[in-house]
Amino acid sequence: MSSLKTFVPTAAGAVAGAVVALIIASGSSGSTNTVTDVVASTSPANTSVPTAFAKISGDTINDIYRRDSPGVVDITVTTETTGSGLGGFFGGGGKQESEDEGAGVVFDKKGDIITDEHVVANAVSVEVHFQDGLNASAKVLGEDPSTDVAVIRVNVPSSELDPIQFANSDEAAVGDSVIAIGSPFSLPETVTAGIVSQVGRSITAPNGFTISGSIQTDAAINPGNSGGPLLDASGNVLGLNDQIQTNGGADQSAGIGFATPANTDVHVANTIISGHKVQHAYVGVCLSQTSTTGAQVATSASVTCETPVVAGSPAAKAGLVPGDTIIGINGHTVASTDAFIEMIGNYQPGQTVTFRIRTPGKNGEVRNIQITLGDRPATAPTGG
């Protein structure tokens, strides 16, 4: 099994030959698809319920669905690409439209809806479908591909908007019961249930950087679930459903799904809504996931690592070299690559921090260096 390497703060590569796929599309690329809305009927009162739901909150899955589902919307997105067919032969680029589908969560009474960035990326039109049958066009208020979070806004009466409260994702624990609501395979308002399979996972954002603190679940999520909520047993949003892991076959649920953490989702959404630019600190090194202590800079390039230390990056300017292991930041111990990525996420571009570095081949020599963090580029500098 080849080791994964990570551009800080970014991850690249696949786990043990598996594929981690963004899960927006319930339609396919090419000509515009016709999407049939199928509204799931309300679950019968005698539906069997996992003990954990009744035990933790006193609410059944049906209770949570009834309360929260008005705040979950179906989103259809039209994108346009320029083809290279006959139109291109005669000097013009043939344009093709495609329609995809995802989900979103009503965030506030102003008409702001939070969803995954990859749901609305490159959209020429966005339409939101509410549970009661109302359809409304939406504008993309802002996007952050580094966290795969976007905010869209609709102009509808406030009575149509039912915001769902977001949980503290730091409190998620393995074994907690969860519910997913979304539009898998063009089936809006589909509900699935499962547990938190693990916390603190790192997944790859659309622009190649790492999303840390993600939540792994076995609740079934499939193409079309993207942007929909992963709800805890109290009906609060624990995260936005984002990716699934497959074994190289069809992009459908294999029992391993990932949601972006609610704390990140809320921070990014509030930044976008306030009209500010979402910024992320940038170091510019490629890290090895095989490091057992600290975060080790890669020793050589690979298909997922163009260069261990990016030329001109803050890391290069500070004197980091291939093979260096970062074991501390501002006096705090760095236990692993993932921990380092998460810690860097707490800083802002322009801040100067102190790295504690162990250099190989020098009898474990440890030194401190100061590094002024940069502003993350639009895409991760990976090899190809």
C-alpha positions in Angstrom: 0.0 0.0 0.0 1.5 3.3 -1.0 1.6 6.0 1.6 -0.5 9.1 1.3 1.1 12.5 1.2 -0.5 15.8 2.1 0.2 19.3 1.0 -0.4 21.5 4.0 -3.0 22.0 4.5 -4.1 19.6 1.7 -4.5 15.9 1.2 -4.0 14.0 -2.1 -4.3 10.4 -3.2 -6.6 7.6 -2.4 -6.8 5.2 0.5 -5.8 1.6 -0.2 -6.9 1.8 -3.8 -10.3 3.1 -2.9 -12.0 6.2 -4.4 -13.3 9.0 -2.3 -15.8 10.8 -4.5 -17.7 14.0 -4.2 -21.4 13.1 -4.3 -23.4 15.8 -5.9 -24.6 14.4 -9.1 -27.8 12.6 -9.5 -27.8 13.7 -13.2 -25.1 13.1 -15.7 -23.0 15.5 -17.8 -24.0 16.3 -21.4 -27.4 17.5 -22.5 -29.8 18.7 -19.9 -31.4 15.9 -17.9 -35.1 15.8 -16.9 -35.3 15.4 -13.1 -38.4 13.9 -11.6 -39.1 15.1 -8.1 -40.3 12.2 -5.9 -41.4 13.3 -2.5 -41.0 10.6 0.2 -44.2 10.0 2.2 -44.1 10.5 5.9 -42.9 7.5 7.8 -45.6 5.5 9.7 -45.8 6.0 13.4 -44.9 2.4 14.1 -41.6 2.5 12.2 -38.9 0.7 14.2 -36.4 3.0 15.7 -32.8 2.4 16.9 -32.8 2.4 20.6 -30.1 5.1 20.7 -32.5 7.8 19.4 -35.2 7.2 22.0 -32.5 6.8 24.7 -30.6 10.0 24.0 -33.2 12.5 23.2 -36.6 10.9 23.5 -37.2 11.7 19.8 -37.7 9.1 17.1 -36.4 9.3 13.6 -39.9 10.3 12.5 -40.0 13.1 15.1 -36.7 14.5 13.9 -37.8 14.2 10.2 -41.1 16.0 10.8 -39.3 18.8 12.7 -36.3 19.3 10.5 -37.3 18.3 6.9 -38.9 21.6 6.1 -35.5 23.1 6.6 -33.9 20.8 4.1 -34.2 21.8 0.4 -33.6 20.1 -2.9 -31.2 22.0 -5.2 -31.0 21.6 -9.0 -28.0 23.3 -10.7 -27.4 23.9 -14.4 -23.9 24.2 -15.5 -22.6 25.0 -19.0 -19.4 23.7 -20.6 -17.8 24.4 -24.0 -17.4 21.3 -26.1 -15.0 20.6 -28.9 -17.4 19.0 -31.4 -18.4 20.3 -34.9 -19.1 23.8 -33.4 -15.4 24.0 -32.4 -14.4 22.8 -35.9 -16.0 25.8 -37.5 -14.4 28.2 -35.0 -17.1 28.2 -32.3 -17.2 26.3 -29.1 -20.3 24.1 -28.9 -21.9 24.7 -25.5 -23.5 21.9 -23.5 -25.7 22.2 -20.5 -26.0 19.6 -17.7 -28.2 19.5 -14.7 -27.2 18.1 -11.4 -28.9 17.8 -8.0 -27.9 18.1 -4.4 -29.4 19.3 -1.1 -29.0 22.2 1.3 -29.9 23.4 4.8 -31.8 26.6 5.5 -29.4 28.7 7.6 -31.4 31.7 8.6 -34.6 33.7 8.0 -32.9 36.0 5.5 -33.0 33.3 2.8 -29.5 32.0 3.2 -29.0 28.3 2.5 -25.8 26.5 3.2 -24.7 23.6 0.9 -21.5 22.0 -0.4 -19.4 24.2 -2.7 -19.1 21.4 -5.3 -22.9 21.4 -5.6 -23.0 24.9 -7.0 -19.5 25.2 -8.6 -19.6 26.7 -12.1 -23.4 27.1 -11.9 -25.2 29.3 -14.5 -28.5 28.8 -12.6 -29.6 27.4 -9.3 -33.1 26.5 -8.3 -34.3 25.6 -4.8 -37.3 23.3 -4.2 -39.0 23.5 -0.8 -40.9 20.7 0.8 -44.3 22.4 0.4 -43.8 22.6 -3.4 -42.5 26.2 -3.7 -39.6 26.6 -6.2 -37.3 29.6 -6.2 -34.3 30.7 -8.1 -31.2 31.3 -6.0 -28.0 33.3 -6.3 -24.6 32.0 -5.1 -23.6 34.4 -2.3 -20.2 32.9 -1.9 -18.1 29.8 -2.1 -15.1 28.3 -0.3 -13.7 25.3 -2.2 -11.1 24.8 0.5 -13.8 23.6 2.9 -16.4 22.7 0.3 -18.9 25.1 1.7 -21.1 27.5 -0.2 -24.0 29.8 0.7 -26.9 30.5 -1.7 -29.7 33.0 -1.1 -33.3 32.9 -2.1 -35.9 35.7 -2.0 -38.9 34.1 -0.4 -41.2 35.0 2.5 -39.6 34.3 5.9 -42.5 32.1 6.7 -41.1 29.7 4.1 -37.8 29.4 5.9 -37.2 26.9 8.7 -33.6 27.2 9.8 -32.1 24.1 11.5 -29.8 24.6 14.4 -26.2 23.5 14.0 -24.5 21.3 16.6 -21.0 21.6 18.1 -19.2 19.1 15.9 -16.3 18.8 18.3 -18.7 16.9 20.6 -19.4 14.2 18.0 -18.4 10.8 19.4 -18.0 7.3 17.8 -21.3 5.4 18.1 -23.6 8.5 18.2 -26.8 8.0 16.3 -27.2 10.2 13.1 -29.7 10.8 10.4 -29.1 12.0 6.8 -31.7 13.8 4.7 -31.1 14.6 1.1 -31.9 13.9 -2.6 -30.1 10.7 -3.5 -30.7 9.7 -7.2 -33.4 12.5 -7.5 -35.4 11.3 -4.5 -35.8 14.4 -2.4 -36.5 14.1 1.4 -34.9 10.7 1.6 -34.0 9.8 5.2 -31.3 7.3 6.2 -30.0 6.5 9.6 -26.7 5.2 11.1 -24.0 6.1 13.5 -20.9 8.2 13.7 -18.3 5.7 12.6 -15.3 7.9 13.4 -14.4 11.5 14.0 -11.4 13.6 13.1 -11.1 12.3 9.5 -9.3 14.2 6.8 -10.8 14.4 3.4 -9.8 16.2 0.2 -11.5 19.4 -0.8 -12.5 20.2 -4.4 -9.4 22.4 -4.8 -7.0 19.7 -3.4 -6.5 21.0 0.1 -7.5 19.1 3.2 -10.7 19.4 5.2 -9.8 18.3 8.7 -12.2 17.2 11.5 -14.6 15.5 9.1 -17.1 13.0 10.4 -17.3 9.5 9.1 -20.7 7.7 9.1 -22.3 4.5 7.9 -25.7 6.2 7.2 -26.4 5.7 3.5 -25.4 8.7 1.4 -25.4 8.7 -2.3 -25.1 11.0 -5.4 -27.6 13.8 -4.6 -27.1 13.8 -0.9 -24.3 16.4 -1.1 -25.0 19.5 0.9 -27.8 17.9 2.9 -27.5 17.6 6.7 -26.1 14.8 8.9 -28.3 15.3 12.0 -27.5 14.2 15.5 -30.0 12.5 17.8 -31.3 15.9 18.9 -32.0 16.9 15.3 -29.1 19.4 15.0 -26.8 19.6 12.0 -23.6 17.8 12.9 -22.2 18.4 9.4 -23.0 18.6 5.7 -22.8 15.3 3.7 -19.9 15.6 1.3 -18.1 12.5 0.1 -18.4 8.7 -0.1 -15.6 6.1 -0.3 -16.0 3.3 -2.9 -13.7 0.5 -4.0 -13.2 1.9 -7.5 -16.7 0.9 -8.8 -19.9 2.8 -9.0 -20.2 6.0 -7.0 -22.7 4.8 -4.5 -22.9 4.1 -0.8 -20.6 1.4 0.5 -21.2 2.3 4.1 -18.4 4.8 4.4 -19.4 8.4 4.0 -18.0 11.7 5.2 -19.6 15.0 6.4 -17.8 18.3 6.7 -17.8 19.4 10.4 -20.6 21.8 11.5 -18.2 24.1 13.3 -16.3 24.7 10.0 -19.5 25.0 8.0 -20.9 27.7 10.3 -17.7 29.7 10.4 -17.4 29.7 6.7 -21.1 30.5 6.2 -21.0 33.4 8.6 -17.9 34.8 6.9 -19.5 34.7 3.5 -22.8 36.2 4.7 -20.9 39.0 6.4 -19.3 39.9 3.1 -15.8 39.0 4.0 -13.3 36.8 2.2 -12.7 33.3 3.6 -9.0 33.0 4.2 -6.9 30.0 5.2 -3.3 29.9 6.4 -0.8 28.3 4.1 2.6 26.7 4.8 3.6 25.1 1.4 4.9 21.7 2.3 4.0 18.2 1.3 3.7 15.9 4.3 3.9 12.2 4.7 0.9 10.4 6.3 3.2 7.6 7.5 4.8 9.8 10.1 4.2 8.3 13.6 5.3 11.3 15.6 4.9 14.9 14.4 4.4 15.9 10.8 7.2 15.0 8.5 7.9 16.9 5.3 8.1 14.4 2.4 11.6 13.4 1.3 10.8 13.3 -2.4 8.3 14.1 -5.1 5.5 11.8 -6.2 2.4 11.9 -8.4 0.5 13.5 -5.5 3.4 15.7 -4.4 5.0 17.9 -6.9 7.8 18.9 -4.5 8.2 18.4 -0.8 8.7 22.2 -0.2 7.0 24.6 -2.6 9.4 27.1 -4.1 8.7 30.6 -2.8 6.3 29.4 -0.1 6.4 30.4 3.6 8.0 27.0 4.3 10.8 27.6 1.8 11.4 31.1 3.1 11.7 29.8 6.6 14.2 27.2 5.7 12.2 24.0 6.0 13.8 21.1 4.0 12.7 17.6 2.8 12.6 15.2 5.7 12.2 17.8 8.5 9.6 16.8 11.1 7.4 19.4 12.7 7.0 18.5 16.3 5.6 21.7 17.8 3.8 24.9 17.0 4.0 27.9 19.4 4.8 25.5 22.3 2.1 23.0 21.5 3.1 19.5 20.6 2.2 18.2 17.1 1.3 14.6 17.4 0.6 13.7 13.8 0.1 15.1 10.2 -3.6 15.5 10.7 -3.1 17.3 14.0 -0.7 19.7 12.3 -3.2 20.5 9.6 -5.9 21.1 12.1 -3.7 23.3 14.3 -2.6 25.4 11.3 -6.3 25.9 10.5 -6.6 27.9 13.7 -4.2 30.6 12.4 -4.7 33.3 9.8 -2.5 34.4 6.9 0.1 36.9 7.9 0.5 35.5 11.4 4.0 34.6 12.5 4.3 31.3 14.4 7.2 29.3 15.8 7.8 25.7 14.5 9.8 23.2 16.5 11.7 21.1 14.0 13.6 17.8 14.2 16.1 17.4 11.3 17.0 13.9 10.2 20.7 12.8 10.0 21.8 15.3 12.7 21.4 13.0 15.8 17.9 14.2 16.3 18.9 17.9 16.4 15.9 20.1 17.3 15.6 23.7 16.3 13.0 26.5 16.3 12.2 28.5 13.3 9.7 31.3 12.7 7.4 31.2 9.8 5.0 33.8 8.5 2.0 32.0 7.2 0.8 32.8 3.7 -2.7 32.9 2.1 -3.7 29.6 0.6 -3.6 29.6 -3.3 -6.7 28.7 -5.3 -5.6 25.1 -5.8 -3.2 22.8 -4.1 0.2 22.5 -5.8 0.1 18.8 -6.5 1.9 16.8 -9.2 0.1 15.1 -12.1 
